[in-house]
Amino acid sequence: MELRYSAGRVISPEVHKIGILAVGSHLENHGAALPIDTDSKIASYLAFEASIRTGAKFLGILYGATEYEYVKHGIHLTPPALVEKELIPTLRKAKNNLNLEAVVLVNGHGGNVPIQDYLDDVRGKLNLEIIFNNRIVEIEGPHAGTGELSMGVFLGMADESCLVEHCNFEEYPEVGMVGLDQARQANEGIDRGACEVQEQGIDINRKLGESLLETAILDIVKDVETLLK
């Protein structure tokens, strides 16, 4: 069978050698208005949309996630366990079954950032080029705050009627990480975000949500184009 690699909307027939895998978190609290798998759904949307625009292979989502030890708002694996038990087996299967040469990891969960320290080892073991795209994490703002909530509303997975309840930081300490004292003490960035949420509150802005998502998608597309070069 000779496959038609140039068929359909693809930026190049060579793009079929590139995969896009979402990396999120399925099991962590996001206040009253957002589901516990918010990060996974956002990462999946970004990865899927980028695959449509480029023609790269959509690989789905990694089931596991990791988190900094001092952030207590969900159920996560350690970075080594995530890499060895989830990431490497998933990428190996994708490479072997789809004849891939490169992968973009689309991260939607800040706690996954430490796996970047392991990617050189993964590249060596799998002989696979890997780009870690962290754009949405970099621009979305505090956890379960205005940015993430606005994206959730735009995507249709947020309950707008729960906004007042969502901002009850005693009941939902993970929102903005306002009530996660250990995390705030350990990380200045987290503390700044928490202070921002306490001072400015949380709003719903659909245009902001759409803009954040589009910015991240365009960044992923650029990564695909970089791998093609």
PyMOL commands that set and color helices and strands:
alter all, ss='L'
color gray80, all
select helices_A, chain A and resi 13-17+38-54+79-98+110-126+135-139+146-155+160-166+175-177+181-186+188-200+206-228
alter helices_A, ss='H'
color red, helices_A
select strands_A, chain A and resi 18-23+57-62+102-107+129-133
alter strands_A, ss='S'
color yellow, strands_A
deselect
rebuild
show_as cartoon
